[in-house]
Amino acid sequence: MARKWFQFVGEDGHALTSADAVSVDIEDVAALRKAVFAEVSRALPANVIAADLTVFADRAAYNTKQALEEDSPIGSFGGLKKDALIVQVPDVND
């Protein structure tokens, strides 16, 4: 299992939680989303599911809106807290 650090943010980019880590067996975005969702689901509205989360390699990728695809390998992304993956929750008020 690999430990991956993530920062959970809203659509405006502001952190919703402090940086945290999850352990994932499968090194792709879909597995990471499920692991992050399991970790933070109690803080989310009931209509948000794991597939609604958008994952970015890091803050620079988030700033340029270059999201990772569901089948993208995570690889070394999120290996360090300072380089945490950015996981964005959709604005449920839209």
N, C-alpha and C positions, 0 to 999 in steps of 0.2 A: 504494500500500500504506500502511496506517495502522499505526503502532506503538502497541501496547497493553501496558500494564504489568499484571502479575498477581502475586498472592501465592498460593502453593500451600500449602494447609492440610489437616490431617487432620480427621476428624470431631469431634475435641475443640477445633478452632479454632487449634491451635498450628501455627506455620509449619513446613513441611517443607523449604523452600528459602528463600533470600533472594529478595526481590522481583526480578523479571526482566521482560523485554519480548519480545514476539513481533510479527512483522509479519503482518497478515492482509489478504487481498484482499477477502473478503466480510465485510461488517460485521454479522454475526449471531452468536449464541451457538454454533451448531453449528460454524461455521468456526473460531471462537476455540478451542473445545474440541479440535478436531483439531490446531490449531497448538500449543497448550499440551501436548497429549499427545505430539506428536512431539518436543517439547523435553525432557520429563521422563520419558518412557516407560521408560528404563533403570532408573529408581529405583522403578518400580512393580512390584507382583506381576504375573505373567504373565496372570492371569485378569481384570485390569482393562483395559477398553477406553475409548476417548474418550467414548462415550455415557454412561459411568458417572460422569463428572465433572460436578459441579454448579457453576454459575457464579452469583455474586452481584455486584451493581453496585459495592459497596464494603463496608467493614467494618461500617457501620451496617446495611446490608441483610442482611449475614451474621448480625449479632447478633439481628435480628428474623426470621431464616429466610425472607426474601423472595427466593427464587431467581428468576433470569431464565428464561423459557421458551426452548426450543431455537431458535425462530424470532424471538426478540426481537432488535431491532436493538441493536448495541453503542453506536452513536452516539459521544458524547463520553466515555463511561465508560472508565476506564483510560488516559486521555490523559496523566496525570501519575503519577509513582511514588508520591507521597503519597496519591493517590486510586486506587490499584491495584484492579483487579477481584480478587475473592476466588474462587479455584478450589479446590473441596473434593473430595478423593478419598474414596471410601467406605471404611469399615472392612471389610477383607476377612476379618476374623476372625468376622464375624456369621454 
